[in-house]
Amino acid sequence: MKKDNSFCTHALDVLASLLSLILFFWNVAANIWAVVSFYQEEKYLSMGVFIFLVLSSSVLLQTFSWLWYSESPKNLDTKVERFTKEHGLLALVHIMQLGVFLRCLGMLELAISSFKCKSTYQNRGTEILSFDLSALYLFKAFSESAPQIVLMTTSIIQMEDFQLFTVIKIAGSLSSLSFTVLSYHRSMRSFVSEKLKMGWPSSIIYFLWNLFLIGPRVVCVSLFASVLPCYIAAHFLSLWTLLVIWAWWKKTDFMDTKAGEWLYRATVGLIWYFSWFNVTSGNTKLRGIIYHMVMGADTMLLLGLWWWKRSVESARLSPFPINPYILIGLLVIIYITGVLIKLVYYWKCHPNKPVLKMNLKDEESEVKTECDATCYDSLEENTIETPEPKAEPKSTVLSGIHKRIRNMAVNFYS
C-alpha cells in the first residue's frame, strides 16, 4: 500500500508539473488573443491598458524570481537551473520574461526524478519550487488577472453586453482567481501533519468564501469604473498607497534586501486591494476585522458613487438591465455570505496553531530550534511552533528561500 501511495503521489507531481507548463503557454496564447480581439474591435484604450497590465505583471514576477535566485545562489536543485546559472544565462532568461518558465521546467525535472528514484532531497527541492511557483502565481493573480477581470467587466457594462455567455465568462474568471488563492493555501498545508492536510470539504469552503468576497469587490470596482473611468486610477493609487504604508507599518520581513522588501510591500498592497492576505504574525483576527471594515466601507462608497452617477445622468444613460437597488442588495448579501463562510472555515476547518514541519537546511546559517529533529541524509527537519515565536533563540538567522518559506508559513498560521 505504501508503494502504491508513493507511486500515485509522484505521478500526481509529474502531472501537476506538466499542467503548470501547459497553463504557462495557454496564458501567453490567451493574452495574445485578447490583444488581437481588442484591436479588431478598435478598442485601443482597452488594448493599451491590457498590454500594460500584462507587461507590468510579467516584469513584477520576473523581478521576484530573479531576486529569489540571487538570495539563494547555492540552492539550485535542478540541472536546468544549474546549467542556466553556470553559463551566466539567469539574467538573460529573466530579461526574456522566462523566469517562471524556468521554474516550471525545474519543477518538472524534479518531479520526474522523484518519480524514478523517490529521493528525499528531490522531494525537498520539489516543495521549495512548488512554494515559489504558488507564491508567484498568487502575485500574478492580483497584479494581472484581477485587474483584467475589472477591465473586461467594465467593458461589458459600458457596452451593455449582458448576455448569458458574458456572465458565465466573468464568473469563470473569478472562479479561476479564487482557485489560485486556494492553490496557495494548499501549498501552505504541506507544512502541517498529514491529519491536518486540506481535504475536499475544507477546500470547497475556502474556495467559496474567496469567491464570495473577491467577486463583489471586483464587480463594485467595475461598476465605478464604468461611470467614472477618469477617477478609478486616482482611487486605486490613493487606497493602494495607504495599504502599502500599512504593510510597512506592520514591519514585513519577506525579502533579504530593503528594495526587495518594498517591492513585496507594494505587491501586498495590490493583493489587499482585492483580498485579505496575512503578512505578519500577531493579532491576526483584529487586523482581519479592521481590513474587512475598511474594504467594506470602500466598496459601499464605490457602489454609492455608481448609483449617484447613474441617477444624475439617467436621461443620457440607457436603462440598466438590472434594478440598481436589487443589484446593490445582491452584492451586499453575497459579501456578507462570504464573510460568514470565512468565519465557518476558520472555526471548523483551519488548523488551530499547528506545529509546522519544514524539511529545510540553510547552508549559510544552521537553524536551531527547541524541538526534535530527524536527519535524512544531509537534511534537517525543523519543527517550528507558530504560537510561540519568542521560544526561538535570538541567534537564529534565516535568509533566502528558508526565510521566505518559514516566515510565510508562520504568518499564514498565526
FITI-980387 format. One record per residue (C-alpha): residue number from 1; x, y, z. Coordinates in nm, 2 decimals. Each point is the difference from the previous one (the first is absolute). Layout:
N
+-----+--------+--------+--------+
!   i !      u !      v !      w !
+-----+--------+--------+--------+
! NUM !      X !      Y !      Z !
...
+-----+--------+--------+--------+
// end
This chain:
414
+-----+--------+--------+--------+
!   i !      u !      v !      w !
+-----+--------+--------+--------+
!   1 !   0.00 !   0.00 !   0.00 !
!   2 !   0.28 !   0.24 !   0.08 !
!   3 !   0.17 !  -0.06 !  -0.33 !
!   4 !  -0.33 !   0.06 !  -0.18 !
!   5 !  -0.07 !   0.32 !   0.19 !
!   6 !   0.36 !   0.12 !  -0.07 !
!   7 !  -0.04 !  -0.09 !  -0.37 !
!   8 !  -0.33 !   0.20 !  -0.02 !
!   9 !   0.15 !   0.30 !   0.18 !
!  10 !   0.30 !   0.02 !  -0.23 !
!  11 !  -0.22 !  -0.06 !  -0.31 !
!  12 !  -0.22 !   0.29 !   0.11 !
!  13 !   0.31 !   0.22 !   0.05 !
!  14 !   0.10 !  -0.07 !  -0.36 !
!  15 !  -0.35 !   0.08 !  -0.13 !
!  16 !  -0.02 !   0.32 !   0.20 !
!  17 !   0.34 !   0.11 !  -0.14 !
!  18 !  -0.12 !  -0.07 !  -0.36 !
!  19 !  -0.32 !   0.19 !   0.07 !
!  20 !   0.20 !   0.30 !   0.12 !
!  21 !   0.19 !   0.00 !  -0.33 !
!  22 !  -0.32 !  -0.03 !  -0.20 !
!  23 !  -0.16 !   0.28 !   0.19 !
!  24 !   0.30 !   0.22 !  -0.05 !
!  25 !  -0.03 !  -0.03 !  -0.38 !
!  26 !  -0.38 !   0.02 !   0.02 !
!  27 !   0.03 !   0.33 !   0.19 !
!  28 !   0.23 !   0.14 !  -0.27 !
!  29 !  -0.23 !  -0.10 !  -0.28 !
!  30 !  -0.31 !   0.14 !   0.18 !
!  31 !   0.17 !   0.33 !   0.05 !
!  32 !   0.10 !   0.02 !  -0.37 !
!  33 !  -0.36 !  -0.09 !  -0.09 !
!  34 !  -0.14 !   0.27 !   0.23 !
!  35 !   0.23 !   0.27 !  -0.15 !
!  36 !  -0.10 !  -0.10 !  -0.36 !
!  37 !  -0.37 !   0.01 !   0.10 !
!  38 !   0.03 !   0.35 !   0.15 !
!  39 !   0.18 !   0.11 !  -0.32 !
!  40 !  -0.27 !  -0.14 !  -0.23 !
!  41 !  -0.27 !   0.16 !   0.21 !
!  42 !   0.19 !   0.33 !  -0.02 !
!  43 !   0.01 !   0.03 !   0.38 !
!  44 !   0.35 !   0.15 !   0.00 !
!  45 !  -0.02 !   0.14 !   0.35 !
!  46 !  -0.10 !  -0.33 !   0.15 !
!  47 !   0.27 !  -0.18 !  -0.21 !
!  48 !   0.26 !   0.24 !   0.14 !
!  49 !  -0.12 !  -0.05 !   0.36 !
!  50 !   0.00 !  -0.38 !  -0.05 !
!  51 !   0.35 !   0.00 !  -0.15 !
!  52 !   0.12 !   0.21 !   0.29 !
!  53 !  -0.15 !  -0.24 !   0.26 !
!  54 !   0.16 !  -0.30 !  -0.17 !
!  55 !   0.35 !   0.16 !  -0.03 !
!  56 !   0.01 !   0.15 !   0.34 !
!  57 !  -0.12 !  -0.32 !   0.16 !
!  58 !   0.26 !  -0.20 !  -0.19 !
!  59 !   0.28 !   0.24 !   0.10 !
!  60 !  -0.11 !  -0.03 !   0.36 !
!  61 !   0.01 !  -0.38 !  -0.01 !
!  62 !   0.34 !  -0.01 !  -0.17 !
!  63 !   0.14 !   0.25 !   0.25 !
!  64 !  -0.11 !  -0.22 !   0.29 !
!  65 !   0.13 !  -0.31 !  -0.17 !
!  66 !   0.34 !   0.16 !  -0.06 !
!  67 !   0.02 !   0.14 !   0.35 !
!  68 !  -0.08 !  -0.35 !   0.15 !
!  69 !   0.27 !  -0.16 !  -0.22 !
!  70 !   0.25 !   0.27 !   0.11 !
!  71 !  -0.09 !  -0.05 !   0.37 !
!  72 !   0.07 !  -0.37 !  -0.01 !
!  73 !   0.27 !  -0.06 !  -0.27 !
!  74 !   0.11 !  -0.33 !   0.17 !
!  75 !  -0.35 !  -0.15 !   0.01 !
!  76 !  -0.05 !  -0.09 !  -0.37 !
!  77 !  -0.13 !  -0.36 !   0.02 !
!  78 !  -0.06 !  -0.07 !  -0.37 !
!  79 !   0.23 !  -0.05 !  -0.30 !
!  80 !  -0.18 !   0.25 !  -0.21 !
!  81 !   0.04 !   0.27 !   0.27 !
!  82 !   0.37 !  -0.08 !   0.05 !
!  83 !   0.07 !   0.00 !  -0.37 !
!  84 !  -0.16 !   0.34 !  -0.03 !
!  85 !   0.19 !   0.13 !   0.29 !
!  86 !   0.34 !  -0.15 !  -0.10 !
!  87 !  -0.03 !   0.15 !  -0.35 !
!  88 !  -0.10 !   0.34 !   0.12 !
!  89 !  -0.35 !  -0.02 !  -0.16 !
!  90 !  -0.21 !   0.07 !   0.31 !
!  91 !  -0.02 !   0.37 !  -0.07 !
!  92 !  -0.07 !  -0.05 !  -0.37 !
!  93 !  -0.27 !  -0.25 !   0.08 !
!  94 !  -0.18 !   0.25 !   0.23 !
!  95 !   0.05 !   0.29 !  -0.24 !
!  96 !  -0.17 !  -0.22 !  -0.26 !
!  97 !  -0.29 !  -0.04 !   0.25 !
!  98 !   0.07 !  -0.38 !   0.03 !
!  99 !   0.08 !  -0.02 !   0.38 !
! 100 !  -0.33 !  -0.17 !   0.08 !
! 101 !   0.04 !  -0.24 !  -0.29 !
! 102 !   0.35 !  -0.09 !   0.13 !
! 103 !  -0.15 !  -0.08 !   0.34 !
! 104 !  -0.27 !  -0.21 !  -0.16 !
! 105 !   0.26 !  -0.20 !  -0.19 !
! 106 !   0.19 !  -0.05 !   0.33 !
! 107 !  -0.32 !  -0.12 !   0.16 !
! 108 !  -0.06 !  -0.25 !  -0.28 !
! 109 !   0.36 !  -0.12 !   0.02 !
! 110 !  -0.02 !  -0.06 !   0.38 !
! 111 !  -0.34 !  -0.16 !  -0.03 !
! 112 !   0.13 !  -0.25 !  -0.26 !
! 113 !   0.32 !  -0.08 !   0.20 !
! 114 !  -0.21 !  -0.04 !   0.32 !
! 115 !  -0.23 !  -0.23 !  -0.19 !
! 116 !   0.30 !  -0.22 !  -0.11 !
! 117 !   0.21 !  -0.02 !   0.32 !
! 118 !  -0.23 !   0.15 !   0.27 !
! 119 !   0.29 !   0.21 !   0.15 !
! 120 !  -0.07 !   0.20 !   0.32 !
! 121 !   0.23 !   0.28 !  -0.14 !
! 122 !  -0.20 !   0.02 !  -0.31 !
! 123 !  -0.32 !   0.01 !   0.20 !
! 124 !   0.14 !   0.29 !   0.19 !
! 125 !   0.09 !   0.18 !  -0.32 !
! 126 !  -0.34 !  -0.06 !  -0.14 !
! 127 !  -0.16 !   0.15 !   0.31 !
! 128 !   0.21 !   0.31 !  -0.03 !
! 129 !  -0.06 !   0.05 !  -0.37 !
! 130 !  -0.37 !  -0.07 !   0.06 !
! 131 !  -0.02 !   0.26 !   0.27 !
! 132 !   0.18 !   0.27 !  -0.21 !
! 133 !  -0.23 !  -0.07 !  -0.30 !
! 134 !  -0.31 !   0.01 !   0.21 !
! 135 !   0.11 !   0.34 !   0.14 !
! 136 !   0.08 !   0.13 !  -0.35 !
! 137 !  -0.34 !  -0.11 !  -0.13 !
! 138 !  -0.16 !   0.17 !   0.30 !
! 139 !   0.18 !   0.32 !  -0.08 !
! 140 !  -0.10 !  -0.04 !  -0.37 !
! 141 !  -0.36 !  -0.06 !   0.09 !
! 142 !  -0.04 !   0.34 !   0.17 !
! 143 !   0.24 !   0.20 !  -0.22 !
! 144 !  -0.14 !  -0.12 !  -0.33 !
! 145 !  -0.30 !  -0.23 !   0.02 !
! 146 !  -0.21 !   0.21 !   0.24 !
! 147 !   0.06 !   0.33 !  -0.19 !
! 148 !  -0.07 !  -0.17 !  -0.33 !
! 149 !  -0.34 !  -0.12 !   0.14 !
! 150 !  -0.08 !   0.35 !   0.10 !
! 151 !   0.09 !   0.12 !  -0.35 !
! 152 !  -0.21 !  -0.27 !  -0.16 !
! 153 !  -0.30 !   0.06 !   0.23 !
! 154 !   0.02 !   0.38 !  -0.05 !
! 155 !   0.00 !  -0.05 !  -0.38 !
! 156 !  -0.30 !  -0.23 !   0.02 !
! 157 !  -0.19 !   0.25 !   0.22 !
! 158 !   0.08 !   0.30 !  -0.23 !
! 159 !  -0.10 !  -0.20 !  -0.31 !
! 160 !  -0.31 !  -0.13 !   0.18 !
! 161 !   0.09 !  -0.35 !  -0.13 !
! 162 !  -0.18 !  -0.19 !   0.28 !
! 163 !  -0.03 !  -0.34 !  -0.16 !
! 164 !   0.01 !  -0.33 !   0.18 !
! 165 !   0.34 !  -0.08 !  -0.16 !
! 166 !   0.15 !   0.32 !   0.13 !
! 167 !  -0.13 !  -0.06 !   0.35 !
! 168 !   0.14 !  -0.36 !  -0.01 !
! 169 !   0.33 !   0.14 !  -0.12 !
! 170 !   0.03 !   0.24 !   0.29 !
! 171 !  -0.10 !  -0.27 !   0.25 !
! 172 !   0.25 !  -0.24 !  -0.15 !
! 173 !   0.28 !   0.26 !   0.02 !
! 174 !  -0.09 !   0.08 !   0.37 !
! 175 !   0.00 !  -0.38 !   0.07 !
! 176 !   0.34 !  -0.03 !  -0.15 !
! 177 !   0.13 !   0.28 !   0.22 !
! 178 !  -0.15 !  -0.16 !   0.31 !
! 179 !   0.15 !  -0.34 !  -0.10 !
! 180 !   0.35 !   0.17 !  -0.02 !
! 181 !  -0.05 !   0.12 !   0.36 !
! 182 !  -0.11 !  -0.35 !   0.10 !
! 183 !   0.31 !  -0.15 !  -0.17 !
! 184 !   0.23 !   0.23 !   0.21 !
! 185 !  -0.19 !  -0.11 !   0.32 !
! 186 !   0.05 !  -0.36 !  -0.09 !
! 187 !   0.37 !   0.05 !  -0.04 !
! 188 !   0.01 !   0.14 !   0.35 !
! 189 !  -0.17 !  -0.32 !   0.13 !
! 190 !   0.31 !  -0.19 !  -0.11 !
! 191 !   0.17 !   0.12 !   0.33 !
! 192 !  -0.25 !  -0.16 !   0.23 !
! 193 !  -0.05 !  -0.37 !   0.10 !
! 194 !  -0.18 !  -0.24 !  -0.22 !
! 195 !  -0.32 !   0.01 !   0.20 !
! 196 !  -0.02 !   0.37 !  -0.05 !
! 197 !   0.03 !  -0.01 !  -0.38 !
! 198 !  -0.27 !   0.18 !  -0.19 !
! 199 !  -0.29 !  -0.22 !  -0.10 !
! 200 !  -0.26 !   0.06 !  -0.26 !
! 201 !  -0.27 !   0.14 !   0.23 !
! 202 !   0.23 !   0.26 !   0.15 !
! 203 !   0.14 !   0.08 !  -0.35 !
! 204 !  -0.35 !   0.07 !  -0.13 !
! 205 !  -0.08 !   0.22 !   0.30 !
! 206 !   0.32 !   0.19 !  -0.04 !
! 207 !  -0.07 !   0.04 !  -0.38 !
! 208 !  -0.35 !   0.13 !   0.06 !
! 209 !   0.08 !   0.27 !   0.26 !
! 210 !   0.28 !   0.13 !  -0.22 !
! 211 !  -0.24 !   0.01 !  -0.30 !
! 212 !  -0.27 !   0.17 !   0.20 !
! 213 !   0.23 !   0.27 !   0.14 !
! 214 !   0.22 !   0.06 !  -0.31 !
! 215 !  -0.30 !  -0.01 !  -0.24 !
! 216 !  -0.20 !   0.29 !   0.14 !
! 217 !   0.32 !   0.21 !   0.04 !
! 218 !   0.09 !  -0.05 !  -0.37 !
! 219 !  -0.36 !   0.07 !  -0.11 !
! 220 !  -0.02 !   0.32 !   0.21 !
! 221 !   0.33 !   0.13 !  -0.13 !
! 222 !  -0.12 !  -0.07 !  -0.36 !
! 223 !  -0.33 !   0.18 !   0.06 !
! 224 !   0.18 !   0.30 !   0.13 !
! 225 !   0.24 !   0.00 !  -0.29 !
! 226 !  -0.28 !  -0.03 !  -0.26 !
! 227 !  -0.15 !   0.34 !   0.10 !
! 228 !   0.31 !   0.18 !   0.14 !
! 229 !   0.29 !  -0.15 !  -0.20 !
! 230 !   0.22 !   0.31 !   0.05 !
! 231 !  -0.01 !  -0.05 !   0.38 !
! 232 !   0.07 !  -0.37 !   0.03 !
! 233 !   0.38 !   0.06 !  -0.03 !
! 234 !  -0.01 !   0.26 !   0.28 !
! 235 !  -0.21 !  -0.23 !   0.22 !
! 236 !   0.24 !  -0.29 !  -0.05 !
! 237 !   0.31 !   0.20 !   0.06 !
! 238 !  -0.12 !   0.17 !   0.31 !
! 239 !  -0.13 !  -0.32 !   0.16 !
! 240 !   0.30 !  -0.20 !  -0.12 !
! 241 !   0.24 !   0.25 !   0.16 !
! 242 !  -0.18 !  -0.02 !   0.33 !
! 243 !   0.02 !  -0.39 !  -0.01 !
! 244 !   0.37 !   0.01 !  -0.08 !
! 245 !   0.05 !   0.23 !   0.29 !
! 246 !  -0.19 !  -0.24 !   0.22 !
! 247 !   0.22 !  -0.29 !  -0.12 !
! 248 !   0.31 !   0.21 !   0.08 !
! 249 !  -0.14 !   0.09 !   0.35 !
! 250 !  -0.05 !  -0.38 !   0.07 !
! 251 !   0.37 !  -0.04 !  -0.07 !
! 252 !  -0.02 !  -0.28 !  -0.25 !
! 253 !   0.31 !  -0.22 !  -0.03 !
! 254 !  -0.01 !  -0.20 !  -0.32 !
! 255 !   0.30 !   0.10 !  -0.22 !
! 256 !   0.37 !   0.03 !   0.09 !
! 257 !   0.04 !   0.35 !  -0.14 !
! 258 !  -0.18 !   0.33 !   0.08 !
! 259 !  -0.08 !   0.06 !  -0.37 !
! 260 !  -0.14 !  -0.35 !  -0.03 !
! 261 !  -0.20 !   0.04 !   0.32 !
! 262 !  -0.16 !   0.32 !  -0.13 !
! 263 !  -0.09 !  -0.18 !  -0.33 !
! 264 !  -0.16 !  -0.27 !   0.21 !
! 265 !  -0.20 !   0.26 !   0.20 !
! 266 !  -0.11 !   0.16 !  -0.33 !
! 267 !  -0.12 !  -0.34 !  -0.11 !
! 268 !  -0.18 !  -0.06 !   0.33 !
! 269 !  -0.18 !   0.33 !  -0.06 !
! 270 !  -0.12 !  -0.13 !  -0.34 !
! 271 !  -0.13 !  -0.32 !   0.17 !
! 272 !  -0.17 !   0.19 !   0.28 !
! 273 !  -0.18 !   0.22 !  -0.25 !
! 274 !  -0.21 !  -0.31 !  -0.09 !
! 275 !   0.05 !  -0.26 !   0.28 !
! 276 !   0.15 !  -0.05 !   0.35 !
! 277 !   0.35 !  -0.14 !   0.03 !
! 278 !   0.18 !  -0.05 !   0.33 !
! 279 !   0.36 !   0.12 !  -0.01 !
! 280 !   0.11 !   0.01 !   0.37 !
! 281 !  -0.07 !  -0.20 !   0.31 !
! 282 !  -0.19 !   0.14 !   0.30 !
! 283 !  -0.36 !   0.09 !   0.05 !
! 284 !  -0.13 !  -0.12 !  -0.34 !
! 285 !  -0.37 !   0.02 !   0.10 !
! 286 !   0.02 !   0.37 !   0.08 !
! 287 !   0.18 !   0.08 !  -0.32 !
! 288 !  -0.25 !  -0.20 !  -0.20 !
! 289 !  -0.29 !   0.18 !   0.16 !
! 290 !   0.15 !   0.34 !  -0.07 !
! 291 !   0.08 !  -0.10 !  -0.36 !
! 292 !  -0.36 !  -0.13 !  -0.07 !
! 293 !  -0.15 !   0.31 !   0.16 !
! 294 !   0.21 !   0.24 !  -0.20 !
! 295 !  -0.04 !  -0.19 !  -0.33 !
! 296 !  -0.37 !  -0.05 !   0.06 !
! 297 !  -0.04 !   0.38 !   0.05 !
! 298 !   0.20 !   0.07 !  -0.31 !
! 299 !  -0.21 !  -0.25 !  -0.20 !
! 300 !  -0.32 !   0.17 !   0.11 !
! 301 !   0.15 !   0.34 !  -0.09 !
! 302 !   0.07 !  -0.13 !  -0.35 !
! 303 !  -0.35 !  -0.14 !  -0.03 !
! 304 !  -0.15 !   0.33 !   0.13 !
! 305 !   0.19 !   0.21 !  -0.25 !
! 306 !  -0.10 !  -0.23 !  -0.28 !
! 307 !  -0.37 !   0.02 !   0.10 !
! 308 !   0.03 !   0.38 !   0.03 !
! 309 !   0.16 !   0.04 !  -0.34 !
! 310 !  -0.26 !  -0.21 !  -0.17 !
! 311 !  -0.28 !   0.20 !   0.18 !
! 312 !   0.14 !   0.33 !  -0.11 !
! 313 !   0.05 !  -0.10 !  -0.36 !
! 314 !  -0.30 !  -0.23 !  -0.03 !
! 315 !  -0.13 !   0.19 !  -0.30 !
! 316 !   0.33 !  -0.05 !  -0.19 !
! 317 !   0.07 !  -0.36 !   0.10 !
! 318 !  -0.19 !  -0.30 !  -0.12 !
! 319 !  -0.21 !  -0.18 !   0.26 !
! 320 !   0.20 !  -0.25 !   0.20 !
! 321 !  -0.12 !  -0.36 !  -0.06 !
! 322 !  -0.01 !  -0.07 !   0.37 !
! 323 !  -0.18 !   0.22 !   0.25 !
! 324 !   0.29 !   0.19 !   0.18 !
! 325 !  -0.15 !  -0.05 !   0.34 !
! 326 !  -0.03 !  -0.38 !  -0.06 !
! 327 !   0.36 !  -0.01 !  -0.13 !
! 328 !   0.13 !   0.19 !   0.30 !
! 329 !  -0.19 !  -0.22 !   0.24 !
! 330 !   0.12 !  -0.32 !  -0.17 !
! 331 !   0.36 !   0.11 !   0.01 !
! 332 !  -0.03 !   0.09 !   0.37 !
! 333 !  -0.16 !  -0.34 !   0.08 !
! 334 !   0.27 !  -0.19 !  -0.19 !
! 335 !   0.27 !   0.19 !   0.18 !
! 336 !  -0.15 !  -0.06 !   0.34 !
! 337 !  -0.05 !  -0.37 !  -0.09 !
! 338 !   0.37 !  -0.02 !  -0.09 !
! 339 !   0.09 !   0.15 !   0.34 !
! 340 !  -0.22 !  -0.26 !   0.18 !
! 341 !   0.15 !  -0.29 !  -0.21 !
! 342 !   0.35 !   0.13 !   0.09 !
! 343 !  -0.09 !   0.00 !   0.37 !
! 344 !  -0.13 !  -0.36 !  -0.03 !
! 345 !   0.32 !  -0.10 !  -0.18 !
! 346 !   0.23 !   0.14 !   0.28 !
! 347 !  -0.23 !  -0.15 !   0.26 !
! 348 !  -0.02 !  -0.35 !  -0.13 !
! 349 !   0.26 !  -0.06 !  -0.28 !
! 350 !   0.31 !   0.21 !   0.07 !
! 351 !   0.27 !  -0.16 !   0.21 !
! 352 !   0.02 !   0.16 !   0.34 !
! 353 !   0.36 !   0.09 !   0.08 !
! 354 !   0.15 !  -0.30 !  -0.17 !
! 355 !   0.36 !  -0.12 !   0.03 !
! 356 !   0.17 !   0.07 !  -0.33 !
! 357 !   0.26 !  -0.24 !  -0.14 !
! 358 !   0.24 !   0.12 !  -0.26 !
! 359 !   0.26 !  -0.22 !  -0.18 !
! 360 !   0.25 !   0.28 !  -0.04 !
! 361 !   0.36 !   0.06 !   0.07 !
! 362 !   0.15 !   0.34 !  -0.04 !
! 363 !   0.35 !  -0.02 !  -0.13 !
! 364 !   0.09 !   0.35 !   0.12 !
! 365 !  -0.11 !  -0.05 !   0.36 !
! 366 !  -0.11 !  -0.30 !   0.19 !
! 367 !  -0.35 !   0.03 !   0.14 !
! 368 !  -0.04 !  -0.11 !   0.36 !
! 369 !  -0.34 !  -0.04 !   0.16 !
! 370 !  -0.11 !  -0.16 !   0.32 !
! 371 !  -0.15 !  -0.31 !  -0.15 !
! 372 !   0.07 !  -0.35 !  -0.11 !
! 373 !   0.19 !  -0.03 !  -0.34 !
! 374 !   0.03 !  -0.31 !  -0.22 !
! 375 !   0.29 !  -0.01 !  -0.25 !
! 376 !  -0.05 !  -0.13 !  -0.35 !
! 377 !   0.33 !   0.00 !  -0.19 !
! 378 !   0.12 !   0.36 !   0.04 !
! 379 !  -0.34 !   0.16 !   0.07 !
! 380 !  -0.15 !   0.11 !   0.33 !
! 381 !  -0.37 !  -0.01 !   0.08 !
! 382 !  -0.07 !   0.30 !   0.22 !
! 383 !  -0.33 !   0.02 !   0.19 !
! 384 !  -0.11 !   0.36 !   0.06 !
! 385 !  -0.29 !   0.08 !   0.22 !
! 386 !  -0.18 !   0.31 !  -0.13 !
! 387 !  -0.17 !   0.11 !   0.33 !
! 388 !   0.33 !   0.05 !   0.18 !
! 389 !   0.24 !   0.19 !  -0.21 !
! 390 !   0.18 !   0.13 !   0.31 !
! 391 !   0.12 !  -0.35 !   0.08 !
! 392 !   0.23 !   0.02 !  -0.30 !
! 393 !   0.35 !   0.10 !   0.08 !
! 394 !   0.10 !   0.35 !  -0.10 !
! 395 !   0.32 !  -0.14 !  -0.17 !
! 396 !  -0.21 !  -0.18 !  -0.26 !
! 397 !   0.05 !   0.17 !  -0.33 !
! 398 !  -0.19 !  -0.09 !  -0.32 !
! 399 !   0.07 !   0.12 !  -0.35 !
! 400 !  -0.10 !  -0.07 !  -0.35 !
! 401 !  -0.26 !  -0.27 !  -0.08 !
! 402 !  -0.01 !  -0.12 !   0.36 !
! 403 !  -0.09 !   0.34 !   0.14 !
! 404 !  -0.27 !   0.05 !  -0.26 !
! 405 !  -0.16 !  -0.34 !   0.05 !
! 406 !   0.03 !   0.00 !   0.38 !
! 407 !  -0.14 !   0.36 !   0.04 !
! 408 !  -0.28 !  -0.05 !  -0.24 !
! 409 !  -0.11 !  -0.33 !   0.17 !
! 410 !   0.03 !   0.15 !   0.35 !
! 411 !  -0.20 !   0.30 !  -0.10 !
! 412 !  -0.26 !  -0.21 !  -0.18 !
! 413 !  -0.08 !  -0.20 !   0.31 !
! 414 !   0.04 !   0.28 !   0.26 !
+-----+--------+--------+--------+
// end
